[in-house]
Amino acid sequence: MKPIYQTRFAGPDAPVAEQGNCFAACLASILECSLEEVDVLFDESG
């Protein structure tokens, strides 16, 4: 596992593109790849 840290920290009230990316950082750590390779945006429906 490779440590990857989240780069966005806004909460659920922020616009989608600005919301935190801890889930993507977690996946990147497990997959041992860069955050940009797994960074995904969720819309209002999830």
Backbone as CSV, one residue per row, in Angstrom:
resi,resn,N_x,N_y,N_z,CA_x,CA_y,CA_z,C_x,C_y,C_z
1,MET,0.851,-1.165,0.000,0.000,0.000,0.000,0.905,1.239,0.000
2,LYS,0.507,2.228,-0.782,1.267,3.468,-0.957,0.467,4.627,-0.348
3,PRO,1.046,5.399,0.576,0.279,6.485,1.185,-0.039,7.600,0.185
4,ILE,-1.317,7.896,0.037,-1.806,8.991,-0.802,-2.718,9.829,0.085
5,TYR,-2.567,11.126,0.044,-3.347,12.010,0.901,-4.368,12.794,0.094
6,GLN,-5.518,13.021,0.690,-6.548,13.787,0.004,-6.074,15.221,-0.202
7,THR,-6.591,15.851,-1.256,-6.180,17.208,-1.604,-7.327,18.204,-1.521
8,ARG,-8.536,17.710,-1.383,-9.711,18.582,-1.234,-10.391,18.217,0.081
9,PHE,-10.831,19.236,0.830,-11.343,18.995,2.175,-12.734,19.559,2.429
10,ALA,-13.382,20.098,1.427,-14.705,20.704,1.620,-15.739,19.631,1.959
11,GLY,-16.791,20.048,2.632,-17.839,19.135,3.065,-18.932,18.951,2.034
12,PRO,-19.995,18.247,2.409,-21.074,17.916,1.477,-21.883,19.116,1.003
13,ASP,-21.771,20.249,1.690,-22.504,21.442,1.265,-21.787,22.209,0.158
14,ALA,-20.542,21.866,-0.121,-19.763,22.543,-1.161,-20.192,22.041,-2.538
15,PRO,-19.871,22.804,-3.585,-20.143,22.301,-4.941,-19.441,20.959,-5.150
16,VAL,-20.000,20.113,-5.971,-19.483,18.746,-6.161,-17.995,18.738,-6.494
17,ALA,-17.558,19.615,-7.376,-16.152,19.634,-7.794,-15.203,20.042,-6.672
18,GLU,-15.724,20.613,-5.600,-14.884,21.072,-4.494,-14.987,20.184,-3.259
19,GLN,-15.859,19.191,-3.268,-16.031,18.320,-2.104,-14.777,17.480,-1.885
20,GLY,-14.614,17.016,-0.667,-13.437,16.245,-0.301,-13.244,15.000,-1.156
21,ASN,-11.988,14.585,-1.289,-11.679,13.420,-2.111,-10.988,12.326,-1.291
22,CYS,-11.445,12.112,-0.070,-10.839,11.087,0.777,-11.072,9.681,0.228
23,PHE,-12.233,9.447,-0.389,-12.513,8.122,-0.958,-11.545,7.813,-2.096
24,ALA,-11.325,8.787,-2.979,-10.385,8.596,-4.084,-8.965,8.394,-3.551
25,ALA,-8.597,9.118,-2.502,-7.270,8.961,-1.913,-7.100,7.568,-1.308
26,CYS,-8.145,7.062,-0.691,-8.115,5.712,-0.126,-7.920,4.668,-1.223
27,LEU,-8.686,4.800,-2.305,-8.540,3.864,-3.427,-7.148,3.938,-4.039
28,ALA,-6.641,5.144,-4.226,-5.304,5.310,-4.802,-4.250,4.656,-3.916
29,SER,-4.408,4.767,-2.603,-3.474,4.126,-1.677,-3.492,2.616,-1.834
30,ILE,-4.672,2.043,-1.878,-4.804,0.589,-2.000,-4.284,0.093,-3.346
31,LEU,-4.600,0.834,-4.414,-4.195,0.431,-5.768,-2.769,0.847,-6.118
32,GLU,-2.130,1.611,-5.227,-0.772,2.106,-5.429,-0.625,2.872,-6.741
33,CYS,-1.522,3.820,-6.952,-1.448,4.676,-8.135,-1.664,6.118,-7.696
34,SER,-1.585,7.038,-8.643,-1.737,8.451,-8.290,-3.200,8.797,-8.039
35,LEU,-3.405,9.846,-7.317,-4.755,10.314,-7.021,-5.490,10.691,-8.303
36,GLU,-4.794,11.283,-9.242,-5.414,11.693,-10.502,-5.949,10.507,-11.307
37,GLU,-5.350,9.346,-11.149,-5.796,8.167,-11.897,-7.127,7.613,-11.393
38,VAL,-7.462,7.867,-10.148,-8.708,7.319,-9.600,-9.689,8.393,-9.161
39,ASP,-9.311,9.659,-9.269,-10.169,10.743,-8.791,-11.483,10.759,-9.554
40,VAL,-12.573,10.628,-8.828,-13.907,10.599,-9.425,-14.785,11.641,-8.752
41,LEU,-15.756,12.142,-9.478,-16.722,13.089,-8.933,-18.073,12.405,-8.840
42,PHE,-18.786,12.632,-7.756,-20.112,12.074,-7.579,-21.129,13.173,-7.818
43,ASP,-22.200,12.851,-8.504,-23.259,13.839,-8.693,-24.264,13.729,-7.548
44,GLU,-25.316,14.486,-7.612,-26.309,14.515,-6.535,-26.940,13.154,-6.264
45,SER,-27.029,12.282,-7.271,-27.668,10.980,-7.093,-26.717,9.945,-6.513
46,GLY,-25.434,10.269,-6.390,-24.469,9.357,-5.809,-23.686,8.665,-6.849
